[in-house]
């Protein structure tokens, strides 16, 4: 038997048995009653940080909780590396992962890391002035880091503490090669939103989780927080690794030399979905973005839609954000064909005017008395759409669907136009009843703790809109408010102000930005102060250039 195969085969079996062995030895003291673990496909293993079939002791807060330790899966895979490690992840803040990469780098393994440019600086490098200008979400992250890094709790950070707890400092001190999505000479792609690891051109990790405390374990300052709800795949396939390495190399270019030969976002060449067969499983992989000038069916959202269209019995979805109207229209068609559809959404995005969850429940909510273009509440709404009830601070961060109990859609790709047309994203379609069983169990776990339907406060808001907004019609007869896209390079101040969420000051900043350099893509708009990912979601299908 091939030595490498034997090593990874033994390792795979060990990962499956580890929680059971640990429980039998009394290493875990939790009173939680564990579910029987489902059998794993040795080539396509699935893990969830909120699962009820295992538990672990968190490495930083040292508390025992239900779930798979996703960080340990990442570290253990990195630790097996003998030749290469490539990591593309939006954000990396976990020091143990950083140290694992450093250890392999010092051992002679070729390590390369790509980050999103928004998260390419160590938290400890921020000045007092910079901290004071952070938005609420980022300010909270910074203060969480300070609490996390202040090991002796004396209110100040020493060099020693920073060197132990600031992941990017750990990597920089060891001179691990790092680039971000500005390496192509741009201001960055929509988002470098990948979350994958490739080891020795064979093992591939694909996850929905960022490599952060809140993304995997939970907010450090809140013992009740168990982390954003995420999943992770560990796949043993040289062919799949080769496909991911191609995507990585396109983004990496020549690395840190500074030459703008890296390609991110829509600068990357378009590639069709690629298929890999692993035993009884088939995996289809596609990378975003796809230019909005190309046929929608050839995009990641188009691939999602194509697979949803194939459903004959059931579609279960657990989604961080869902704002892609074309996909919602396909789901409505499946609903008409008696396909059972259940959906769990993240509360922060479920009741927004752009949320397709609202369409599915047959209602529409406006943005300043204006509806989304082509907004289509279902004529026969469903009552099986709701939001996950989670501990304070935790988010439902999944991006998966299970079709007919046989097929899984997953990856880093949110079901939005921004992800489809602007972000660097991974989308996987896995055809395997064994793998699907894991995701189905996770969906059922989530669905047991869900608040279904339109909450009273949203119903009240909709009724108030119908009384006070002259342009609002009843949900059954929503009219299109906007008929043409707004050209960012030629629009008047008033036309820009008509866009959802764009007031006078933001419209003025857009005009100022185009005077310096005309808009050529959605990525350019992302760099205007005051426009972030949420705003891009609103504007992606309403503007042109």
C-alpha positions, 0 to 999 in steps of 0.5 A: 500500500502507498505509504502516503495513502496509508497515513491519510487513511489511518488519519481519517479513521482516527478523526472519526473515532477520536470523539468516541475514544475521548468520551470513553476515557472520561476526557469530557465531563459534559452532561450532554447526551451525544447522538450516535455519530453518522458514518463518514465517507473516508474521502469526503468527511463532514464536520459541524461546530454545533453538531450534537454527535460530538463535543470538545474542550475549546483551546482558548476559553477552556470550556467543554461544549457540543460540536466538532472542533473545526480549528483542530481539523484545520490544524491536524490537516496542516500538521500532516503536510510534507511539501505544500500548504495553500490557504485562501481565507477571508480572515485569519485570527486564530493563533493556533492555526497561525502557529501550525502554519509557522511550524511547517514553514520553518520545517521547509514546507512551502506555505502560501496565504491569501487574505481579504484586504480588509483583514490583512493587518494585525489588530495590534498594529491599529493606532488609537486614532484608527480604532476610534474611526472603526465602525461598530462591528469592527470596533467590537472585533478590535476590543474582543481581540484586546480582551483575548490577547490580554492573557494576564488581564492587566489591561495592557498588551505586552509584546510577548502577549501580542506574539502569542495571540495576534495571529498575523503577527505570528505569521509576519514574525516568521515571514510566512508569504502573504498577499491579499486581493489588492495584489492585482493592482486593484483596490480589491475584489468585491470580497476575497471570500474563499475559505479553503486549504490545500495540503500536499496537492491532495487534501482539501478543506472547504468550509463556511467558517472564517478562521476566527474565534467568533467564526468557530468557537464563540465570542471570547468575552461571552461564555454563552456564545458557541460560534457562528454556525458553520460546516467544514469538509475534509476531502481526499482527492488529488484531482480536486486539489489540482482544481483548487490549486489552479484557482489559488495560483491565478490569485497568487500570481508571482506572490509577494513581488509586487507585480500586478499579475495576480487576478482576483474577482472578475479579472480571473478567467471564466472557467466552467464547473468541473466534476470529480468522482470519488468512489460513489460520490460526485463533486462539482466545483465552481468558482465565483465571480462570473461577469454579469455580461455572461449568461446567468446559467453559467454562473455559480447562482445559475449552477445552484438554480440548475440543481434546485430545479432538479429537486423532485421531493424536498429542498432544505436550505440553511443560509446566511443571506438569500437575496438572489431573485432568480433562485427564488423564482426557481424555488417557487416553481418547485413549490408549485410542483409539490416539492417540500421546501424548508428554509432557515435564515440568519435573523440579521438578513431574513427580514430585509427588503432584499431578502428572498425569505420574504418572497417565500412567505408571500410578503414584501417590505419596502426600502423607503417606499420602494420595492426591489426590481422584479420583487415577486412575493409568492402567490402561494406562500409557505409557512416553513421559512424562519430564522435560527434562534441562537445565543447572543452574538452567534450567527447562522453562517451556513450556505448549504442546501440538501436536495431530495436527501441525496445532493448537497450544495455548500461552500463559501458562496452566499446566495446573492448577486454580490457573491455571484458577480463580484466575490472570490467564492467556492461552490460545491455540489456533492452528490452522495447520500452518505454526505447528504445525511450529515447535512440533513442531520444538521438541518434538522438540528437547526430547524428544531430551534427556529422561529417560523413565519413573519414576526408581528413587528414585521407584519406591523411595519408592512401594514404601516407602509401600506397606509403611509407610502403612496407607492406601496401596493398590496404584496399580491400586486407588487409593481416595479418601481425602477425599470432601468439601471442607474449609470454610476458614471453619468447619473445625476445627484437626484438619480443616485439618491433614488437608489436604495440606501443612498442619501445625498452625502453618499451620492456626492461621494459617488460623484467625487469617486467617479471624477477621480476614476470612472467606475468600471465594475461593482468592485470600484463601487465597494471602495466608496466610503460608506458602501460595504457588503450589505450596500453592494447586495442592495445595489448589485442589480440596480447599477451599471457603469 
